[in-house]
């Protein structure tokens, strides 16, 4: 079995080395192979150089360069299109989501879950007003939509192969992953 981790990033040079180290430590403890798919959303810092150097030491690192700036949703879908895992974990590269949660996600998947999402209980550097507005936005979306989205569920989730392949078949032109994954 293989797990793919898809990471959308733009200008994350300052955290990539730590992120790779933490992901390697967490995934090395699992009884499966893994790949780290970094999708570059047109970074203009040293992120690409850092990842290219890391890939020479770690062949599990794959790099996808977008032709221009597309945004997180499109980058995640590009990463899914290149994933070879039996399941795929998507997450931001800014370390707001702890890679150390991945083993719990894998355990839920191994117990039969097709989709495992996470909910942030706190966010570093975000004030109370922004958090209140975020909760209000989720409640508004839930009240006006057929899709019930968990409040504070971000882009950190696991999908089994069937789920992410079905997602790819949708062919969304302007995807909203949080809504697509929750439905």
C-alpha positions in Angstrom: 0.0 0.0 0.0 1.0 3.6 -0.7 -0.1 6.9 0.6 0.3 10.1 -1.4 0.6 13.4 0.3 -0.4 16.4 -1.9 0.8 19.8 -0.8 -0.1 23.0 -2.6 2.4 25.8 -1.9 3.4 29.3 -2.9 6.5 30.9 -1.4 7.0 28.5 1.6 10.8 28.5 1.5 10.9 29.2 5.3 9.0 26.1 6.3 9.6 23.5 3.6 12.7 21.9 5.2 10.9 21.4 8.5 7.8 20.2 6.7 9.6 17.5 4.8 11.5 16.4 7.9 8.2 16.1 9.9 6.4 14.3 7.1 9.3 11.8 6.6 9.4 11.1 10.4 5.6 10.6 10.5 5.3 8.5 7.4 8.4 6.4 8.0 6.5 4.9 11.0 3.7 3.6 8.9 3.8 0.1 7.3 3.4 1.5 3.8 5.3 3.4 1.1 4.6 7.1 0.5 5.1 9.9 -1.9 5.2 13.6 -1.3 3.7 15.6 -4.2 4.5 19.3 -4.0 2.5 21.5 -6.4 4.2 24.8 -6.9 1.7 27.6 -7.4 4.2 29.9 -9.2 6.5 30.6 -6.2 9.0 33.4 -6.7 11.1 32.7 -3.6 13.6 29.9 -3.1 11.0 27.2 -2.6 11.5 25.4 -5.9 15.3 25.3 -5.4 14.9 23.9 -1.9 12.6 21.2 -3.1 14.7 20.3 -6.1 17.7 19.8 -3.8 15.6 17.8 -1.3 14.4 15.6 -4.2 18.0 14.5 -5.0 18.2 13.1 -1.4 14.7 11.8 -1.3 13.2 10.2 -4.4 9.8 10.1 -2.8 9.5 13.9 -3.5 7.7 14.8 -6.7 7.4 18.4 -7.9 4.7 19.8 -10.1 5.1 23.3 -11.4 2.0 25.2 -12.4 2.4 27.4 -15.5 1.0 30.4 -13.6 -0.7 31.2 -10.3 -3.9 29.1 -10.1 -4.7 28.9 -6.4 -4.9 26.1 -3.8 -7.9 24.2 -5.3 -6.5 23.8 -8.8 -3.1 22.9 -7.4 -4.7 20.2 -5.2 -6.4 18.7 -8.2 -3.2 18.8 -10.2 -1.5 16.9 -7.4 -4.4 14.3 -7.3 -4.0 13.7 -11.0 -0.4 12.7 -10.3 -1.0 10.7 -7.2 -0.4 7.0 -7.3 -1.4 6.1 -3.7 -4.2 3.9 -2.4 -5.2 7.0 -0.5 -4.2 10.7 -0.8 -3.7 13.2 2.0 -4.1 16.9 1.0 -2.7 19.6 3.1 -1.3 23.1 3.0 2.5 23.5 3.2 2.5 26.3 5.7 2.6 24.0 8.8 -0.7 25.3 10.1 -1.9 21.7 10.0 0.3 19.2 12.0 1.7 16.3 9.9 1.7 14.3 13.1 -2.1 13.8 12.7 -1.6 11.8 9.5 -1.3 8.4 11.3 -4.7 9.0 12.9 -6.2 9.7 9.5 -4.6 6.6 8.1 -6.0 4.5 10.9 -9.5 5.8 10.2 -9.0 5.0 6.5 -7.8 1.5 7.3 -10.9 1.1 9.4 -13.1 1.7 6.3 -13.5 5.5 6.0 -13.5 6.8 2.4 -12.9 10.4 3.5 -11.3 11.6 6.7 -11.2 15.4 7.2 -9.8 17.4 10.0 -11.2 20.4 11.9 -8.9 23.1 13.2 -9.4 23.9 16.9 -7.1 26.9 16.7 -5.1 28.8 14.2 -1.8 30.4 14.8 -1.7 34.2 14.3 -5.4 34.7 13.6 -7.4 37.0 15.8 -10.8 36.4 17.3 -12.6 38.6 14.9 -11.3 36.7 11.9 -12.2 33.4 13.5 -15.8 34.7 14.2 -16.2 35.8 10.6 -14.9 32.4 9.4 -17.5 30.6 11.6 -20.2 32.9 10.4 -19.2 32.2 6.7 -19.4 28.4 7.3 -22.8 28.8 8.9 -24.1 31.0 6.0 -22.9 28.4 3.5 -24.5 25.6 5.4 -27.8 27.5 5.7 -27.9 28.2 2.0 -26.6 25.0 0.5 -27.5 21.4 0.3 -24.0 20.5 1.4 -23.3 20.5 5.2 -19.7 21.6 5.6 -18.1 21.1 9.0 -17.1 24.4 10.5 -13.3 25.0 10.4 -12.6 22.0 8.2 -9.8 23.1 5.9 -7.8 21.4 3.2 -6.2 18.8 5.5 -8.0 15.6 4.7 -7.5 12.0 3.4 -9.4 10.4 0.5 -9.3 6.8 -0.5 -8.4 6.1 -4.2 -12.1 5.7 -5.2 -13.0 9.0 -3.7 -10.2 11.0 -5.3 -10.7 9.3 -8.7 -14.4 10.2 -8.6 -13.4 13.8 -7.8 -11.1 13.9 -10.8 -13.9 12.6 -13.0 -16.0 15.6 -12.2 -13.9 17.8 -14.4 -14.6 21.0 -12.3 -13.4 24.2 -14.0 -13.7 26.3 -10.9 -13.4 23.8 -8.0 -14.3 24.4 -4.4 -12.7 21.4 -2.7 -14.2 22.0 0.8 -17.7 21.7 -0.7 -16.8 18.9 -3.1 -15.3 16.8 -0.3 -18.1 17.3 2.1 -21.0 16.3 -0.1 
